[in-house]
Amino acid sequence: MLGTREQAGDLARRVQHQLRFKLSLPSRFERARFMPIETQRHLERAVRYLLRQEEHHGIDLDPRHDGSSAPDIVGLRVLGTEIPQRMATALPRMRREEILDSMRLESVPPDFERLADLAAAACALPDLSGNQPRVVAARTAAIQAAPELSPGEVAALLGITRRCVERARKRPRNAALVRAICLQLTLRPREHGDELDDVLARGVHTPRDATGLGGSVFDPSTPVASSRAFGRISAWRDP
């Protein structure tokens, strides 16, 4: 969480209340601990810490990080938010490769068998059913992201007709979305096994909450590009 001390405290309170209610916990959480971020290096360390939270706590249930804004930062998801620009402004020295490494993603040959599922993930959709504008855009970009495949192969993978594939290939490209789907196809969580394959097969890609980097809030009155500007920014980290 990046923001003012008040914003961090409000987020911590809301998250704790929701978790307690959803999990029916008999007692309260330990009081949240806050640490002022005053230097650029400290902010970089805090972001790396956030990216490795599930690994750190041994609850790797979101191997593609769909529940955080990490996919938005590296171009794996396109939601039209300002998150990538904010990240670049606040952390200009943090390289994309470093973030991918923190996410424990590795390059693999295109996984076209999961084209529909991964195209949905690139738009934070549960699947590609229906004709809503976002679904149509994702389906079109999925077709354009697989030029190596024949119209019949793509049609079978997406559950549509060959004619739909041929029409979509002639439409203007949404470059960012096509690129996001290509990245989804060629990046896979490391150390995967049967258990991870089961998680990936569930195909749920709608962001669960805004408690990860997706909830990043920057104080507009603070020039975050300067390493001296972090005196008013707080990081919320659990014990």
Secondary structure, DSSP 4 states (H G I P E B T S, - for coil): -EE-HHHHHHHHHHHHHHHHHHHT-SSPPPPPEEEEE-SHHHHHHHHHHHHTHHHHHT----TT-TTSSHHHHHTS-----SHHHHHHHH-TT--HHHHHHHTTEEE-S--GGGHHHHHHHHTT-S-S-S--HHHHHHHHHHHHT-TTS-HHHHHHHHT--HHHHHHHTTSPP-HHHHHHHHHHHHEEESS--HHHHHHHHT---S---SSSGGG----TTS-TTSGGGGGGEEEEE--
